[in-house]
Amino acid sequence: MSSSTSGVADLGPLNRAREQRAWYWYDWANSAYVTTISTVLVGPYLIGIAENAAVDDRVNLLGFSVAPGALPAFLVTIATVFSALVLPPLGGFIDRTEKKKQWLAGFAWTGALFASLLFFTRGDNWELGAVALVGANLCLGASSVVNDSILPLISTEEERDRVSSRGWAWGYLGGGLLLAANLALVTVLPFGLDVAEAARWSMLSAAVWWAAFTFIPFLRLRNHPPADVEAVSGNVVRQSFGQLWQTLKEMRHYPTALTFLVAYLFFNDGIQTVISQSSVYGSEELGFDQSVLIITILMVQFVAFGGALLFGKLAQRYGAKRVILGGLVIWSLIVTVALWLPEQELLPFLALGFGIGVVLGGTQALARSYFSLFIPKGKEAEYFSFYHAMERGTSWFGALVFGVVYQMTDSYRPAIFALIVFFVIGGLLLLRVDTERGIREAGNVVPSTI
């Protein structure tokens, strides 16, 4: 009996590897929306549509008079607030269901459907575009919670950094490839398309890409039964809020996870603000035209693919915490160099973009895998819902600091440099995180390298 048992092969690593390869494809799928639509095309396109409908240079958004140029920012803010309210109870529900891949695909396909409405947004019908943008962003956030909660189910603590980094890398590669094709369509304009038509077709391609590639994780991932869920009576909604309430009460027993969450809020806010304001800095402060900014965006995407893989390798050798701290040092150097960057000199600007690409994917990928080590089994979706909700709920703070400093100095240079405070505070808080203690508090296995 013992000899036959010992001769049975352990198929766990092989099965995990298959699921991991399937899981990477969701980062590949949703990054098309993030890069082509959210980052590049939807803002200018919606502004143009709203300008067609504006009366006295204003449109009516939920009873408020809004300038067309501010419309995309307000819509993203609305989606962000809704996400911060909805994601935590959603996490409680996802932890209680076995059908995680179905919910992942459902949110993705619904988000892609909302995004596809942008193709039909034309003339002065900015309201349809507003519904599309808010709905797609909400579904993206919900699908990200489900997707991240699957990571601990398909990887051991030892594998976590590598798997998360490869997912981010695939995302940057997929998003970059489609973005390159779409920017060629928008800028070269073959087939007799005007700029608006090319933008609509490009945004539709991103929606189709998101929906189509989601079929791979939907078909190849397995459903894993819930583990250690709270015993809460009532219907689905009551159970979800009940589990959320229990988790909130118990989170005080996991101070390491909470400390890391606060650290992440600071340094991630700095990262997001650098990315969102870099095109403004390049055009308004350094004087580069749109073609240079497009080339730089594409370069950052493809460099970030390699950067995510590099950071994953470094984490296996030195531990995720040390590598994230190293990344924050580089981010601090980036905003310091930006303070002194000469105008209209392309090579220094491209070098700065290259540096951003190296650390962009790596720090975010390792933050995801590092945080997963502090999550008790059975609460993956809830903790990642807090991770995403708190990230979205405070993502305005960096932009506020950037705007206030610019208002005070009338220069984007001190505004971009002011973001160093987010990396410094985030790094100092991260130094206080006791990795081994946090892993043991959560009842997880301590990896060989932390």
Secondary structure, 3 states (H helix, E strand, C coil): CHHHHHCCCCCHHHHHHHHHHHHHHHHHHHHHHHHHHHHHHHHHHHHHHHHHHCECCEEEECCEEECHHHHHHHHHHHHHHHHHHHHHHHHHHHHHCCCHHHHHHHHHHHHHHHHHHHHHCCCCCHHHHHHHHHHHHHHHHHHHHHHHHHHHHHCCCCCHHHHHHHHHHHHHHHHHHHHHHHHHHHHHCCCCCCHHHHHHHHHHHHHHHHHHHHHHHHHHCCCCCCCCCCCCCCCHHHHHHHHHHHHHHHHHHCHHHHHHHHHHHHHHHHHHHHHHHHHHHHHHHCCCCHHHHHHHHHHHHHHHHHHHHHHHHHHHHHCHHHHHHHHHHHHHHHHHHHHHCCCCCHHHHHHHHHHHHHHHHHHHHHHHHHHHCCCCCCCHHHHHHHHHHHHHHCCHHHHHHHHHHHHHHCCHHHHHHCCHHHHHHHHHHHHCCCHHHHHHHCCCCCCCCC
